Amino acid sequence: MRLVVTSEQRYQRTPDGRVWSTTGTANDFWQRYRAVFAEVRVVARVADAPGRPPRAQRVDGEGVEVYGLPYYLGPVRYLLRLPRLRAAVRAAAGPGDAVLLRVPSAIGTLLHRALRRRRSPFGLEVVGDPYDVFAPGASRHPLRPLLRWWFTRRLRAQCRAAAAVSYVTERELQARYPAGPGAVSAAYSSIELPRSAFADRPRRPPGAAKVAVRLVSVGSLEQPYKGVDVLIEALPLLVEAGLSASLVHVGDGRCRPGLERLVRERRLGGRVSFAGAVPPGAPVRLFLDDADLFVLPSRTEGLPRALIEAMARGLPAVASRVGGVPELLGGAQLVPPGDPVALACAITALAADPDALAAASARNLARARNYAAETLARRRADFYRALLVVTAPDRVEEVVSGAD
C-alpha cells in the first residue's frame, strides 16, 4: 500500500529527474515509513536546478517518490500559485492511498480540505506549534497576530478530525492540540540517533570554574525564531561577568547577514563565528564535541533535534522554555525566550559550577538515550500500522501480522 505524506521541505530536481535535498531530510528520512508501507509519495515543493546542488542528498529512489508541487517561497508567491497548488494537491492522493499530513503546514492544510470533502480518513504528525512560531519576536510578518490565531485554530481542528495523531512531544503539544475522541494517538520524535551519535560516557567535571567558555548553537537561519540574536546580545554580558566566552553557530540562511551585522555592532568579531551549512551527523558532532556548552535560545520549538543531538554527546545545555524543551531540560537550564539577561545568567551560573556541569552532562546523556533509533523505530512502526488500519480496515489481518 502507498503512503502519501506532505512536507514543507523545499527540494530541487535536476534534468535527469532526480530530486535532491540540501536540508538533510533526504531518502533515509522517508525510508522510515517503509517499515509498514510498500511505497511512499512525498508531496512537497520542487524547483528545477541545472545540476546537483553542493552537498545535496538524494531524496527519491528505493520506494520513495517525490510528487512535486509548484515552487513558491513566502506568502505572496503562495497566493499567486494557489489555484495551481490546489489542483496539484487534490491529485496527489488517490482513493487507495493512506495519507499522513506533517503539520503545521500550508500544504497539509490544502490536502486536508480535499480529504474532508471526500470524507477520507487521514493521520497527522504534529511536528511544531504555530502558536509559538507566530509569537511576538518569533515572526516579523505584519499579519503575525492574525496568522497566529488562524494557524493555531486550524491545527486544533485538524487534530480533532484526524483518525490518528502522533506528536513529537510527550505532553506539550498534546495539551494544546488534543486528538479527537476515538483517534489513535502516539508520541515519538522525528529524530533518529544511531549508536555513533552517543558519547561513550559523560564528561568529567572540570578542575575549576570555567573561565574560557566555548559555546555552540545549531539551527537554520532562515527565520528569526532560532533566537541567535538573543545569544549574541547575551555575549557582552558574559564578558562583563568575567567569562572569556566565544560562540560558533552551525547553520545558514537568509538571517545570517543581519546577525553578522549585529556581531559587528556589538564589537564581538573575535568571539562569534558562523560555520555555515554543515552536513548532518558526524560533521556536526565535531562542533559539539569541541564545545563546553550548547545553547538553544529559540523563540519556538517542537522537540528540537539539535538539542537532543547535543545531549547525546554529553554536552551541558541551556535553552529557552518553549515547546517540548521542558521535557528535555529542567531547573536552571531553562530560561524565558527572548531574554538575553536571563540567558547570560544561566550560562554564567552553570560555567561557575564544575559539579553542575558534570551532573548536566550525565543527565543529558541518559535522557538522550530515550531517542535512540531502535527505540523510536518501534513507536513509529506501531503508529504507522494503526494508520494503515484506519485507512484500510479490510486489511487489518495483514497489518497486525506485519505483512506490509
Solvent accessible surface area in square Angstrom, and as a share of the most:
residue,aa,sasa,rsa
1,M,39,0.17
2,R,56,0.20
3,L,0,0.00
4,V,0,0.00
5,V,0,0.00
6,T,0,0.00
7,S,3,0.02
8,E,62,0.28
9,Q,53,0.24
10,R,80,0.29
11,Y,1,0.00
12,Q,59,0.26
13,R,72,0.26
14,T,9,0.05
15,P,113,0.71
16,D,97,0.50
17,G,38,0.36
18,R,109,0.40
19,V,5,0.03
20,W,21,0.07
21,S,2,0.01
22,T,74,0.43
23,T,88,0.51
24,G,25,0.24
25,T,22,0.13
26,A,3,0.02
27,N,21,0.11
28,D,102,0.53
29,F,25,0.10
30,W,1,0.00
31,Q,46,0.20
32,R,34,0.12
33,Y,1,0.00
34,R,88,0.32
35,A,61,0.47
36,V,3,0.02
37,F,0,0.00
38,A,51,0.40
39,E,91,0.41
40,V,1,0.01
41,R,33,0.12
42,V,0,0.00
43,V,0,0.00
44,A,0,0.00
45,R,14,0.05
46,V,13,0.08
47,A,25,0.20
48,D,124,0.64
49,A,9,0.07
50,P,133,0.84
51,G,34,0.33
52,R,148,0.54
53,P,16,0.10
54,P,119,0.75
55,R,169,0.62
56,A,2,0.01
57,Q,69,0.31
58,R,83,0.30
59,V,0,0.00
60,D,23,0.12
61,G,26,0.25
62,E,135,0.61
63,G,34,0.32
64,V,7,0.04
65,E,73,0.33
66,V,15,0.09
67,Y,46,0.17
68,G,32,0.31
69,L,4,0.02
70,P,22,0.14
71,Y,70,0.27
72,Y,12,0.05
73,L,66,0.33
74,G,32,0.31
75,P,74,0.46
76,V,105,0.61
77,R,129,0.47
78,Y,40,0.15
79,L,114,0.57
80,L,130,0.65
81,R,73,0.27
82,L,27,0.13
83,P,92,0.58
84,R,148,0.54
85,L,0,0.00
86,R,103,0.38
87,A,50,0.38
88,A,21,0.16
89,V,1,0.00
90,R,108,0.39
91,A,69,0.54
92,A,0,0.00
93,A,7,0.05
94,G,26,0.25
95,P,152,0.96
96,G,57,0.55
97,D,16,0.08
98,A,0,0.00
99,V,4,0.02
100,L,0,0.00
101,L,0,0.00
102,R,37,0.14
103,V,0,0.00
104,P,37,0.23
105,S,6,0.04
106,A,26,0.20
107,I,0,0.00
108,G,0,0.00
109,T,8,0.05
110,L,9,0.05
111,L,0,0.00
112,H,4,0.02
113,R,64,0.23
114,A,2,0.01
115,L,3,0.01
116,R,130,0.47
117,R,154,0.56
118,R,103,0.38
119,R,221,0.81
120,S,37,0.24
121,P,58,0.37
122,F,9,0.04
123,G,0,0.00
124,L,0,0.00
125,E,7,0.03
126,V,1,0.00
127,V,47,0.27
128,G,13,0.12
129,D,6,0.03
130,P,2,0.01
131,Y,81,0.31
132,D,22,0.11
133,V,44,0.25
134,F,31,0.13
135,A,15,0.12
136,P,93,0.58
137,G,44,0.42
138,A,2,0.01
139,S,21,0.13
140,R,188,0.69
141,H,55,0.24
142,P,119,0.75
143,L,93,0.46
144,R,46,0.17
145,P,82,0.52
146,L,99,0.49
147,L,40,0.20
148,R,49,0.18
149,W,145,0.51
150,W,71,0.25
151,F,44,0.18
152,T,7,0.04
153,R,126,0.46
154,R,36,0.13
155,L,2,0.01
156,R,94,0.34
157,A,26,0.20
158,Q,3,0.01
159,C,0,0.00
160,R,143,0.52
161,A,61,0.48
162,A,6,0.05
163,A,28,0.21
164,A,0,0.00
165,V,0,0.00
166,S,2,0.01
167,Y,3,0.01
168,V,14,0.08
169,T,1,0.00
170,E,75,0.34
171,R,130,0.47
172,E,68,0.30
173,L,2,0.01
174,Q,42,0.19
175,A,87,0.68
176,R,81,0.30
177,Y,0,0.00
178,P,71,0.45
179,A,33,0.25
180,G,9,0.09
181,P,145,0.91
182,G,86,0.83
183,A,24,0.19
184,V,51,0.29
185,S,68,0.44
186,A,26,0.20
187,A,31,0.24
188,Y,11,0.04
189,S,4,0.02
190,S,25,0.16
191,I,3,0.02
192,E,62,0.28
193,L,4,0.02
194,P,67,0.42
195,R,205,0.75
196,S,71,0.46
197,A,4,0.03
198,F,21,0.09
199,A,17,0.13
200,D,126,0.66
201,R,158,0.58
202,P,54,0.34
203,R,73,0.27
204,R,208,0.76
205,P,76,0.48
206,P,39,0.25
207,G,89,0.86
208,A,69,0.54
209,A,48,0.37
210,K,48,0.20
211,V,93,0.54
212,A,64,0.50
213,V,2,0.01
214,R,111,0.41
215,L,2,0.01
216,V,3,0.01
217,S,3,0.02
218,V,24,0.14
219,G,14,0.13
220,S,55,0.36
221,L,3,0.01
222,E,57,0.26
223,Q,74,0.33
224,P,21,0.13
225,Y,64,0.24
226,K,36,0.15
227,G,1,0.01
228,V,6,0.03
229,D,33,0.17
230,V,8,0.05
231,L,0,0.00
232,I,0,0.00
233,E,53,0.24
234,A,0,0.00
235,L,0,0.00
236,P,34,0.22
237,L,57,0.28
238,L,0,0.00
239,V,54,0.31
240,E,140,0.63
241,A,60,0.46
242,G,51,0.49
243,L,16,0.08
244,S,56,0.36
245,A,0,0.00
246,S,41,0.27
247,L,1,0.01
248,V,46,0.27
249,H,2,0.01
250,V,4,0.02
251,G,12,0.11
252,D,58,0.30
253,G,16,0.16
254,R,138,0.51
255,C,26,0.16
256,R,60,0.22
257,P,78,0.49
258,G,28,0.27
259,L,16,0.08
260,E,53,0.24
261,R,125,0.46
262,L,24,0.12
263,V,8,0.05
264,R,156,0.57
265,E,104,0.47
266,R,98,0.36
267,R,221,0.81
268,L,8,0.04
269,G,58,0.56
270,G,84,0.81
271,R,77,0.28
272,V,14,0.08
273,S,55,0.35
274,F,30,0.13
275,A,40,0.31
276,G,7,0.06
277,A,59,0.45
278,V,33,0.19
279,P,55,0.35
280,P,67,0.42
281,G,26,0.25
282,A,58,0.45
283,P,48,0.30
284,V,11,0.06
285,R,41,0.15
286,L,129,0.64
287,F,66,0.27
288,L,1,0.00
289,D,67,0.34
290,D,88,0.46
291,A,5,0.04
292,D,17,0.09
293,L,3,0.01
294,F,0,0.00
295,V,0,0.00
296,L,3,0.02
297,P,5,0.03
298,S,0,0.00
299,R,36,0.13
300,T,4,0.02
301,E,17,0.08
302,G,9,0.09
303,L,18,0.09
304,P,6,0.04
305,R,107,0.39
306,A,18,0.14
307,L,0,0.00
308,I,0,0.00
309,E,28,0.12
310,A,0,0.00
311,M,0,0.00
312,A,0,0.00
313,R,40,0.14
314,G,0,0.00
315,L,0,0.00
316,P,5,0.03
317,A,0,0.00
318,V,0,0.00
319,A,0,0.00
320,S,2,0.01
321,R,119,0.43
322,V,13,0.08
323,G,13,0.13
324,G,0,0.00
325,V,0,0.00
326,P,43,0.27
327,E,10,0.05
328,L,12,0.06
329,L,10,0.05
330,G,34,0.32
331,G,63,0.61
332,A,75,0.58
333,Q,21,0.09
334,L,18,0.09
335,V,8,0.05
336,P,60,0.38
337,P,59,0.37
338,G,40,0.39
339,D,48,0.25
340,P,38,0.24
341,V,91,0.52
342,A,26,0.20
343,L,1,0.01
344,A,5,0.04
345,C,79,0.47
346,A,13,0.10
347,I,0,0.00
348,T,37,0.21
349,A,62,0.48
350,L,7,0.03
351,A,1,0.01
352,A,58,0.45
353,D,60,0.31
354,P,32,0.20
355,D,107,0.55
356,A,32,0.25
357,L,14,0.07
358,A,20,0.15
359,A,50,0.39
360,A,1,0.00
361,S,1,0.00
362,A,44,0.34
363,R,118,0.43
364,N,2,0.01
365,L,7,0.04
366,A,63,0.49
367,R,49,0.18
368,A,1,0.00
369,R,111,0.40
370,N,68,0.35
371,Y,7,0.03
372,A,13,0.10
373,A,21,0.16
374,E,83,0.37
375,T,35,0.20
376,L,0,0.00
377,A,46,0.36
378,R,150,0.55
379,R,92,0.34
380,R,5,0.02
381,A,13,0.10
382,D,93,0.48
383,F,4,0.02
384,Y,0,0.00
385,R,77,0.28
386,A,23,0.18
387,L,0,0.00
388,L,0,0.00
389,V,40,0.23
390,V,45,0.26
391,T,25,0.15
392,A,11,0.09
393,P,90,0.57
394,D,128,0.66
395,R,60,0.22
396,V,59,0.34
397,E,149,0.67
398,E,71,0.32
399,V,5,0.03
400,V,115,0.66
401,S,84,0.54
402,G,37,0.36
403,A,73,0.57
404,D,39,0.20
